[in-house]
């Protein structure tokens, strides 16, 4: 399904009375559904999205009854191939799909991962997703993080789920195993942005960061580790990993933020081996709650811990019991 030429779009929409006083980009996002606000802002700046035939700025205000015209040739949202990738579908209906993502699966094609991603697998599962922004994916998990993700199957569902992410009503709860023994739970409220030196990393930053809030509770303590339940209030890239490392409780196995492997004093050989062999951040998206886009009812989904984390917990418990 490779695309050579772009798709030509010529559309005019009348500004409604209830949009009087709105910013041009805000009204455009309502009138030209299916395009992201940032994409529409770019078109307004480029002069291909005009108001009464005139070039305007995204922040200009409307008086009502104007005509917004979009004339542009666009590359499709997706130029990706459907691929048969085994997906663990927890739930699906006409509006959404909930998936339990395995470790090692990249969510979006990007440099170094042109295919073999969750997105390619979704296009194979439902070819209609190619007409949705990012094939209906509204939030992501890091490649080696496991657990629940929701994918929209229609534009209406996509808009509903994006809105729930933005107003923080989408419930996302994780389980993780951190290095160090915590005395109790807490809240990390620390803005995040790109790391000033290492561009692959995110970091807690003093200026220019985006609001980031993480809540965590202790589920179990071991001799040198803690099993925690984590709830996201915001969804920044690598947020849990960065915030827990910021508190000096990095996640077990985290290749980016975990630092050098610390072996607990007097650890059993089984534990030393288990920690050496744990190749990813010990993080799992366990619960997902959302308002169903079509029925308006609250739905909650749960995915049990993956085998690798279950195995590590068992060894941690055995080590703790042997020392008591």
C-alpha positions in Angstrom: 0.0 0.0 0.0 2.8 2.5 -0.8 1.6 5.9 -1.9 3.3 7.9 -4.6 1.3 11.1 -4.9 -0.4 13.0 -2.1 -4.2 13.4 -1.8 -5.6 16.7 -3.0 -8.1 18.3 -0.6 -10.4 21.2 -1.4 -12.9 21.9 1.3 -14.8 24.9 2.5 -16.6 25.1 5.8 -18.8 27.9 7.1 -18.0 29.2 10.6 -21.0 28.6 12.9 -22.6 31.2 15.1 -21.4 29.4 18.2 -17.8 29.7 17.0 -17.9 33.6 17.1 -14.8 34.8 19.0 -12.9 31.5 18.7 -9.3 31.4 17.4 -9.0 30.3 13.8 -7.1 27.2 14.6 -9.6 26.2 17.3 -12.6 26.5 14.9 -10.6 24.8 12.1 -10.0 21.8 14.4 -13.8 21.5 14.9 -14.7 22.1 11.2 -12.0 19.9 9.6 -12.2 16.8 11.8 -9.5 14.2 11.5 -6.5 16.5 11.3 -4.4 17.4 14.3 -4.5 21.0 15.6 -0.7 21.3 14.9 -1.2 20.2 11.3 -4.0 22.7 10.8 -1.9 25.5 12.4 0.9 24.7 9.9 -1.6 25.0 7.0 -2.9 28.3 8.3 0.7 29.7 8.6 1.4 28.4 5.1 -1.7 30.2 3.7 -3.3 27.0 2.3 -6.1 27.3 5.0 -7.6 30.7 4.5 -10.4 32.8 6.0 -12.6 34.4 3.3 -9.7 33.8 0.9 -7.2 35.7 3.0 -4.1 34.5 4.9 -4.5 34.8 8.7 -2.7 33.8 11.8 -3.8 30.7 13.9 -4.5 33.0 16.9 -6.7 35.5 15.0 -10.3 35.6 16.3 -13.4 34.9 14.1 -16.4 37.2 14.0 -18.7 34.5 12.8 -20.1 33.3 9.4 -16.7 33.4 7.6 -15.7 30.8 5.1 -12.7 28.6 6.0 -11.2 27.1 2.8 -8.5 24.3 2.8 -6.7 23.7 -0.5 -3.8 21.4 0.0 -2.1 18.3 -1.3 -1.2 16.0 1.6 0.7 12.9 2.0 -1.6 10.3 3.7 -1.4 10.0 7.5 0.2 6.6 7.0 2.4 5.1 4.4 2.9 1.9 6.3 2.3 -1.7 5.3 -0.1 -4.1 7.1 2.0 -6.9 8.7 0.8 -10.1 10.3 2.0 -9.6 13.9 0.4 -11.7 16.7 -1.4 -9.3 19.0 -2.9 -10.1 22.4 -6.3 -8.5 22.0 -8.0 -8.2 25.4 -11.2 -6.6 24.1 -12.6 -5.3 20.9 -15.8 -3.9 19.5 -16.7 -1.5 16.6 -15.2 1.5 18.4 -12.1 0.4 20.1 -9.5 -2.3 20.6 -7.6 -3.0 23.9 -4.3 -4.7 23.5 -1.9 -6.3 26.0 1.5 -5.3 24.5 4.4 -7.7 24.9 7.9 -6.5 25.6 10.1 -5.7 22.6 7.2 -4.4 20.4 7.7 -0.9 19.1 4.5 1.1 18.9 5.2 3.5 16.0 7.5 3.1 13.0 10.5 5.4 13.4 14.2 5.6 12.6 15.6 2.2 13.2 12.2 0.6 13.3 10.6 1.1 9.9 8.3 -1.8 10.3 7.4 -4.8 12.6 5.6 -2.3 14.9 2.3 -2.4 16.7 1.0 0.0 14.1 1.8 -2.4 11.3 0.0 -5.2 13.2 -3.0 -3.0 13.7 -3.3 -2.3 10.0 -3.3 -6.0 9.4 -6.0 -6.5 12.1 -8.3 -3.8 10.6 -7.3 -2.1 7.3 -9.8 0.7 8.0 -7.4 2.1 10.6 -5.2 3.5 7.8 -7.6 6.4 7.5 -7.2 7.3 11.2 -4.4 9.5 12.6 -1.6 7.0 13.6 -3.9 4.1 12.9 -6.0 5.0 15.9 -3.2 4.9 18.4 -3.9 7.6 21.0 -1.2 6.8 23.6 2.0 4.8 23.6 4.1 2.5 25.7 7.9 2.3 25.5 9.2 -0.6 23.5 10.1 -2.8 26.5 7.2 -1.8 28.7 4.4 -4.4 28.7 0.6 -4.0 29.3 -2.6 -2.3 28.2 -3.1 0.1 25.4 -6.3 1.3 23.8 -6.7 2.0 20.1 -9.6 3.8 18.4 -11.4 2.3 15.4 -13.4 5.4 14.3 -12.7 9.1 14.1 -15.4 9.7 16.8 -13.8 7.2 19.2 -10.3 8.7 18.4 -11.5 12.2 19.3 -13.2 10.9 22.5 -10.1 9.1 23.7 -7.8 11.9 22.9 -10.1 14.3 24.9 -10.0 11.8 27.8 -6.2 11.8 27.7 -6.1 15.6 27.7 -8.6 16.1 30.6 -6.8 13.3 32.6 -10.0 11.1 32.9 -8.3 8.1 31.2 -7.2 5.9 34.1 -3.8 4.3 33.8 -2.3 2.2 36.5 1.1 0.4 36.4 3.1 -2.0 38.4 6.9 -1.7 38.7 9.8 -3.1 40.6 12.2 -0.4 41.8 15.7 -0.5 43.2 15.9 0.5 46.9 13.5 0.0 49.8 10.8 2.7 50.1 9.4 3.7 53.4 6.1 4.7 51.8 4.3 5.9 48.7 4.3 9.5 47.4 3.7 11.9 44.6 6.3 13.2 42.1 5.4 16.6 40.7 8.4 17.5 38.5 8.2 19.0 35.0 10.0 17.1 32.3 11.7 17.8 29.0 14.4 16.5 26.7 17.7 15.8 28.5 20.0 18.8 27.8 23.0 16.5 26.8 21.7 13.1 25.9 19.0 13.6 23.2 17.7 10.0 23.6 16.7 10.6 27.2 14.1 12.7 29.0 14.8 14.4 32.3 13.4 16.5 35.1 14.1 20.1 34.0 14.0 23.4 35.9 12.9 25.5 33.0 10.8 24.9 29.9 9.5 21.5 30.9 6.0 20.1 30.6 3.9 19.5 33.7 4.4 15.8 34.8 2.7 14.2 37.9 3.2 10.6 39.1 1.6 8.9 42.1 3.0 5.7 43.6 2.2 3.3 46.4 4.1 0.5 48.0 2.8 -3.0 47.3 5.7 -5.1 48.8 9.1 -4.5 50.2 12.1 -6.9 49.7 15.6 -6.6 51.1 16.8 -4.1 48.6 13.8 -3.6 46.2 10.2 -2.4 46.3 7.2 -3.5 44.3 5.0 -0.5 43.6 1.7 0.5 42.1 2.0 3.7 40.0 -0.7 5.9 38.7 -0.2 8.5 35.9 -1.8 11.9 36.1 0.0 13.1 32.9 1.6 11.0 30.2 5.1 12.3 29.3 7.6 10.1 27.4 9.4 7.8 29.9 7.6 9.6 32.7 7.5 6.8 35.4 11.1 5.8 34.6 12.4 9.3 34.9 10.4 10.3 38.0 11.3 7.1 39.9 15.0 7.6 39.0 14.6 11.3 40.1 13.5 10.0 43.5 16.6 7.7 43.5 14.4 4.6 43.1 15.2 3.7 39.4 13.3 0.7 37.9 15.0 -2.7 37.9 16.6 -3.4 34.5 16.1 0.1 33.1 18.8 0.5 30.4 18.5 4.3 30.2 17.8 5.5 33.7 18.8 2.6 35.9 22.5 3.2 36.3 24.9 0.4 37.0 23.5 -2.9 38.2 23.7 -3.0 42.0 23.7 -6.4 43.6 22.3 -6.5 47.1 24.8 -7.6 49.8 24.4 -11.3 50.7 21.9 -11.9 47.8 21.2 -15.5 46.9 22.8 -16.7 43.7 19.3 -17.1 42.2 18.6 -13.4 42.8 21.9 -12.2 41.5 21.3 -14.2 38.3 17.7 -13.0 38.0 18.8 -9.3 38.3 21.6 -9.9 35.8 19.3 -11.5 33.3 16.4 -9.0 33.6 16.9 -7.1 30.3 14.2 -4.4 30.4 12.6 -1.9 32.7 10.4 -3.8 35.2 7.2 -1.9 34.2 3.8 -3.1 33.3 0.6 -1.2 32.4 -1.7 -3.3 34.6 -5.1 -1.4 34.5 -6.8 0.9 32.0 -10.1 2.7 32.6 -12.0 4.8 30.1 -15.4 6.2 29.2 -16.6 4.1 26.2 -16.9 6.5 23.3 -20.2 5.1 22.0 -22.1 4.0 25.2 -20.7 6.6 27.6 -20.2 3.9 30.2 -17.0 3.5 32.3 -15.0 0.4 31.3 -12.0 -1.0 33.1 -9.5 -3.6 31.8 -6.7 -5.5 33.6 -3.7 -7.5 32.3 -1.9 -9.8 34.7 1.9 -9.3 35.2 4.0 -10.9 32.5 6.0 -14.0 33.2 9.3 -12.2 33.5 8.1 -9.9 36.3 6.3 -12.7 38.1 9.5 -14.7 38.0 11.5 -11.8 39.4 9.0 -11.2 42.2 9.1 -14.9 43.2 13.0 -14.8 43.5 12.8 -11.5 45.4 10.3 -13.0 47.9 12.4 -16.2 48.3 15.5 -14.1 48.9 13.7 -11.9 51.5 12.3 -15.0 53.3 15.7 -16.7 53.4 17.2 -13.7 55.3 14.4 -13.3 57.8 
